[in-house]
Amino acid sequence: MYFEDRKTVFFMDKKPIEIKINSDYITLGQFLKFADIIQSGGEAKGWLKCNDVLVNGELDVRRGRKLRTNDKIEIDKKVYVIR
């Protein structure tokens, strides 16, 4: 299933990748490292400047953004959900 809107195609069939945390929240920078998107926390600031990250459908570039249970993160056509 897909939706086409202004030359953008959104695929809705993909199952999100679940990221399980054992605390109340994880920062966006920690998430990038935990999800193996970056290799070290020091890369987060530069990586976020060059890449689009949607948190719950809104663009966010703050490496300190707190991600909580059920937050949805979209990066490079992949969808992650915090559990």
N, C-alpha and C positions, 0 to 999 in steps of 0.2 A: 504494500500500500504506500502511495506517495501523494504528496500535495505539491502542485506547481504554482508558484506565485512570483511574478516579475523575474522570470528566468532563473529562479532559485528552486531547487528541488529538495524537499524535506522527506527523508525516509523515516517512517514511523514504525517499521517492523523490528528494528534493532532492539535487542534486549540490553538494558543498561548494565555496565560493569559495576558491581557492588564493591564498595570500599568500606570495610568494617573498622570502626574505631572503638577504643575502650575508654574514651573520655567524653566530656560534654561537647567538645569541639576540636577541630584541627584547623590550623591556618592554611590559607591557599598555598603558601610557599611549602609548608610541610606536606600538603597533599600532593603537590607536583613531584616531590621527592619520593613519597610513599608509593605513588602510582608509577614510578620509574619513567617519568617524563623528563626529569632532569636528574643529574647525578649527585649534585650537592646543593645544599640550601643557598649557597652563595650565588648560584646561577639564577635564582628565581626572579630577581629584579630585572635583569637584562632579558630573560626569556619572556617575561610578561610584557615588556616594551615592544617586542617583535612578534608576538602571537596573540590572537584573540581568544579570550576565555569568557564564556557565558556562565554566570552563576544564576540559577533560577530564571534563565531567559534574558538576563541583563549583563552587558559587558562590564567586566570588573578587572582592574589591573593592580589591585592592592594585595601585595603578598601577605599582609597581615589580616586579610579578610577571614573572619571566623566562619567555618563551614560546620553545620550541625546536621543531625540526623534528618534524613529525607531531602537535603539540599541536592539539587541536580547541577552537575558541572558538564559543560559541553566544550570539547577541545578537538580540533581537527576531525570533525565528523564522528567522534566517539562521545558517548554519553556515559557519565559516571554518576552513581548515587551513593551518598554517605549513608551508612547503616549503623 
